[in-house]
Amino acid sequence: MRFYNRQHRHYCGIDLHVKTMYVCILDSAGQVLVHRNVKSTPEAFLEIVAPYREDLVVAAECMFTWYWLADVCAAEASRSCWDTPWR
């Protein structure tokens, strides 16, 4: 089994729910850069990650509503804005 082991400048973890998502962004040293609850919308997600998009990896713990987040990340990754482990 191959494991994903690439290093990144920024790491984003999301606890995704229907109406809100809790977003935590760390730098490569483990310093917390963002730790807050926002609306579960593509616009809110893109706004909160905007300053950290260079070399950002995103992981989400979520329920059945994850598809829109994966679609946004896939669309943005095609513009070389970030890397996602699920592509």
N, C-alpha and C positions, 0 to 999 in steps of 0.2 A: 504494500500500500504506500502510495506517495503522500507525503504530508506537505502542506503549504507552509513554507518557512522563509519567505522573503521579508526583509526588513523594510519599514516605511517611515516617513517623517511624521505622519499623523495616523491615529487609530480612532475610529468612531464605533461606539457600541450603542445600540438602540433597543429599548424595550418598547415594542410597538403595540399599541392598542387601537381600538376603533376610532376614538375621538382625540386621543393624545398619544404622544411618544416621549419617553424620557431619553435624552441624548447625552452621552458622555464622550468627549473628545480628549484624547491624550496625545502628548508629543512623544517622540522616540525615547525620551528619558523617563517617561511615566508621569510627567507633570500634567495635572488636570487643567485643561484649557476651557472646557465647557462642561457644565453639569446642570442641566435644566429640563423642565417639562415644557413641551411646545405642542401645537396642534398637529395632528396627523394629516398633513397635506404636503404635496410635492413642493409647493412654494415655501412653506415653513422649513422643510428639510433643506432645500437648496440655499435658503438664506442663512441658516445656522452653520452650514458647513462651508460657506463661501470663502471665509478667510483661510481655511485649512485645506482647500481642494488639491493643492499640489501634493501628490503622492499620498493620497488618503485611501485607507482601506476601511470598508464598512462591514459590520456584522450586526445582524438583528435577531433578537429573541422575540418571537411574535406569534400571533394567532393566524387565522385564515386570511387576514387582510394584508399580508406581506407583498402580494403581487405588484402593487403600484410602486412600492419602494424598489423592488428588483428592476422594474421597468425603467424608473428614473435613473438608477445607478448604471444600468446597461446603456441607456442613451447617452449619459454623460461620459461614460468610459470610452465610448466610441470617439469622443473628442479628446481623448488622452487627458482627462481631468483627474481621474483617479483609477485605482485598481480595485476590483472586487473579487474576493475568492470564489464566488460562484460562477464566474464566467469562464 
